[in-house]
Amino acid sequence: MKKLRKGSVFPQSQELRDIIGRHGLDLYDVSSTAEGQPLSWDKINDLSPASELLVGNMYLFIPRPEEGQNLRDAYAVTQGLGPSFQVDEPDDPRWVSLIIHHYEPCHLAVFTRLLFDTTVVVALMPETPDFPDPDLVAVSCETVVDTFEQFFKVVTAEEYGAAVRAAQSY
């Protein structure tokens, strides 16, 4: 597994941003939150979508705002959900790490952020009162574009809620 240098541009930034963009989402650099510094929506609203993805940085998925809509309002529509991986084969070696708290029967890992490490890309969601046990998925840097091509989807809060209710009665 090739190790990337922290601070370098992720080699497949453009391909990954294109895939995510086809789903109506952009990535925003929120690396200061990974360092324990809260980032207000006022500051996020001043950000532009990331033009390149840097190893060592964390990015927040935000739907592309409609005309006259700020980023906070675009994000609020999602109720903190959206990006997900459809994980039908949890033993697939592409999943370097896989923690899905409501796996059966929906097979969805939901996340709001991407963290680019030197050997893996981690899809995660911070712990919140609504999601006390968030999902976490790590894939190798070499397979992340293929993984997004094959398994990435956007799920609505209603779809996820129905899946979780089904999992709880499973």
N, C-alpha and C positions, 0 to 999 in steps of 0.2 A: 504494500500500500504506500503510494507516494505521499510524502509529507509536504504540505504547502507552508510557505513562510508567512507568519503573522504579519498583517499589514499589506500583504500583496493582493492584487486583484484576483478574485476567483476566476480561473481560466475560462469557465463556461458561463460567465455572468450574463452575456447577451442572450444565449439560448434559454437560460433559466428565466430571465425576465420576460422573454417572449412567450414562453409557455404560461407563466403566471398571468401575463397581460391578456392572453386569449380568454381567460376566465374573468376578465373585468377587474382585476386586482393590480395594485402596485405595491412595491416594497419601500418602506421608509426606514432610514437608519435611526434606531433608537438605542444605540450602543450605550449611552449614558445610563439607561435603566438597568442594563446588565451589571453596571458598576455600582449599583445601589442608589443612583441619583434619579429621583422621580422626574419625569418629563411631562409637563403640563400639556393639555390639549391646545392651549394658546401657542406654545412653542411648536407643537406638532403641526398645527395649521400653517405655520410659517415655513415648513419643510417642503422640499420638492421630492418627487420619487427618486430613488437611488438610481444613478446613471451607471454605476458599477458596484459590484458586491465585493467587499473586502474581507479577507480571512481575518477572523478575530472579532468581527462586528456582528451585531444583532439587528434584525430587520422586522418590522411590524407589517403585516398584510392589512391594507386598507382598500376597500372598493373604490373604484374611480368615481369621484363625486360628479353628480349631475350639475348642470348649469346653475350657478348661484348657491350651491351647497358647499359647506366647508368640510374638512376631513373628519371632524368629530361627528357631524351629522351623518356623513356617509358611513362611518364605522358603526354608529348607534343603530342603524337599520339592521345590521347583522346580529345584534345582541351578543356580540363578542364571539360569534361563530362564523363558519364559512369554510376556510381552508381545511382539507382533510385528505387522508390517504385511504383508499379502499384496500384493506389488507385481508385478502382471502386465503393467503398461504403464509401464516405467521412463521413457518420454518424456513422460508426462502432466505438464503444467505445474504441477500441485499439488505435485510433489516439487521444492522449491526446491534442495535438496541431497540426494543419494542415494549412499550408499556401502554396497554389500552385497558381502561377500567370498565368499559361497557362493551366488551368484545362481542359476545353472543347477543343476538343474532345478526347485528348490523355490520360488524367487521370494519368499523370506521375509527380511525385515529384522528381526532380534531386538534387543531393548533392555531395559534395566532401569530407566532414568531418563527423566524429562522435564525439560527446561530451558525456561523461558518467557522468551524474549528480547523485545525491544520490537517486532519485526516478524515473528518466526518462533517456532515451538515446535520444539525439537530433541529427538528421541528418540535416546538413546545408551546405550552400555554402556561402563564404564571398561575399559581394557586390563588383562587379567589373564593369568596363565600359561596358563589354559585357553582364553582368547580374546585372543591377541596382536594380532589385527586386527579389532577390533569394528566392527559396522555403525553407521551414523549416517544419520539421516533428518531433514530439516528441511522443515516445511510452513508456509505463511503462517498467521498468526493467524486470518485470515478464513476459511480452509478447514479448520482443524484439527478442528472438530466433525464436519463432513461426512466428512473423511478417517477419523476414528475410527469413525463409523457404518458406512462402507463397507468399510474395509480392516483394521480391528483384529481380531486374534484372539489366543487364548492357545494356545501350542504347548508340548507336553511335551518334556522332554529327550530322550525316546525318539524322538519324531517328528522333532525337529530333527537328532538324530544320524543317523537314517536318511536324511534329506534331504541332509546333508553328505556321508555316505558315497556316496550316489548322485551328488552333484555331483563328488566326487573321481574317480569312475569314468566320468563323463560325457564 
